[in-house]
Amino acid sequence: MGAREKIAFLEGLLEGLDPKGDPERKIYFAVVEALHALVDEIDDHEEILEEHRETIEDLSEYCEQLEEDMARLEGDLDDVDDLLEDEPGETFDSLECPECGHVFFFKPEARAEDGALQCPECGFVIQD
């Protein structure tokens, strides 16, 4: 039996007892009315609590996804660090293709003997 049912039962008992005197009757029914108000407030709080539970579950799932993404990114950064450690003195130059405007990076030794370099985007041969 829930709180509402218990209050309804109590209310029925009070009506069946027919308390003597108006002051007693007012007190008993005021107590029942206060109990109804408390049950209503408890119901409101349960709804709010359920909304908060759902929000917390959503945030928890979001945090788990962020942790997975961060772990993946950290792994990617470790891979980049490993590559940089393998060739510490390596430098790259950049160039903008006059044909397509694509900016790309290349190792200086990648130029042909005549100084030519091919754009990786459009294939245009750039002469030095």
C-alpha positions in Angstrom: 0.0 0.0 0.0 1.4 3.3 -1.1 1.3 6.6 0.8 -1.7 7.9 -1.1 -3.7 4.7 -0.3 -2.7 4.9 3.3 -3.9 8.5 3.5 -7.1 7.7 1.8 -7.7 4.8 4.3 -7.0 7.2 7.2 -9.4 9.7 5.7 -12.1 7.0 5.4 -11.5 6.0 9.1 -11.9 9.6 10.2 -15.1 10.0 8.3 -16.4 6.8 9.8 -15.4 7.7 13.3 -17.2 11.0 13.1 -15.1 12.8 15.7 -17.1 14.7 18.3 -16.8 18.4 18.2 -15.9 20.7 15.4 -12.3 21.5 16.7 -11.3 17.9 16.8 -12.8 17.3 13.3 -10.8 20.4 11.9 -7.6 19.1 13.4 -7.9 15.6 12.0 -8.8 16.8 8.6 -6.0 19.4 8.6 -3.6 16.6 9.4 -4.9 14.5 6.4 -4.7 17.6 4.2 -1.1 18.1 5.3 -0.3 14.5 4.5 -1.8 14.9 1.0 0.4 18.0 0.5 3.5 16.1 1.6 2.7 13.2 -0.8 2.3 15.7 -3.7 5.6 17.3 -2.9 7.3 13.9 -2.7 5.8 13.1 -6.2 7.2 16.3 -7.6 10.6 15.6 -6.1 10.6 12.1 -7.6 10.0 13.6 -11.0 12.8 16.0 -10.6 15.1 13.3 -9.3 14.3 11.1 -12.3 15.1 14.0 -14.7 18.4 14.5 -12.9 19.2 10.7 -13.1 18.6 10.9 -16.9 20.9 13.9 -17.2 23.6 12.2 -15.2 23.4 9.1 -17.3 23.7 11.3 -20.5 26.6 13.1 -19.0 28.3 9.9 -18.0 27.9 8.5 -21.5 29.3 11.7 -22.9 32.3 11.6 -20.5 33.0 8.0 -21.5 33.0 9.0 -25.2 35.4 11.9 -24.4 37.7 9.6 -22.5 37.8 7.2 -25.5 38.5 10.2 -27.9 41.2 11.5 -25.6 42.9 8.1 -25.4 42.8 7.8 -29.2 44.2 11.3 -29.6 46.9 10.6 -27.0 47.8 7.5 -29.0 48.0 9.5 -32.2 50.2 12.1 -30.5 52.5 9.3 -29.2 52.8 8.0 -32.7 53.8 11.5 -34.0 56.3 11.9 -31.1 57.8 8.5 -32.1 58.1 9.7 -35.7 59.7 12.9 -34.6 62.2 11.1 -32.3 63.2 8.8 -35.1 64.4 11.7 -37.3 65.2 14.6 -34.9 67.1 16.7 -37.4 64.6 16.4 -40.2 63.2 19.7 -41.6 60.5 20.4 -44.1 59.9 23.2 -46.6 56.6 24.4 -47.7 55.5 25.6 -51.1 52.3 26.9 -52.7 51.5 25.5 -56.1 51.1 28.3 -58.6 48.6 26.3 -60.6 46.1 25.2 -58.0 47.1 27.2 -54.9 47.6 24.0 -52.7 50.1 24.5 -50.0 52.2 21.4 -49.2 55.3 20.4 -47.2 58.2 18.5 -48.6 61.7 17.5 -47.7 64.3 19.6 -49.4 66.0 16.6 -50.8 62.8 15.6 -52.5 63.5 18.1 -55.3 64.8 16.7 -58.5 68.3 17.5 -59.6 67.0 20.3 -61.8 65.1 21.8 -58.8 61.7 20.6 -60.1 59.0 19.5 -57.7 55.6 18.0 -58.4 52.4 19.3 -56.7 50.8 16.4 -54.8 47.3 17.9 -55.4 47.2 18.6 -59.2 50.5 17.1 -60.5 51.8 20.4 -61.8 55.6 20.4 -62.1 57.1 23.4 -60.3 60.5 24.6 -61.4 62.8 26.2 -58.9 
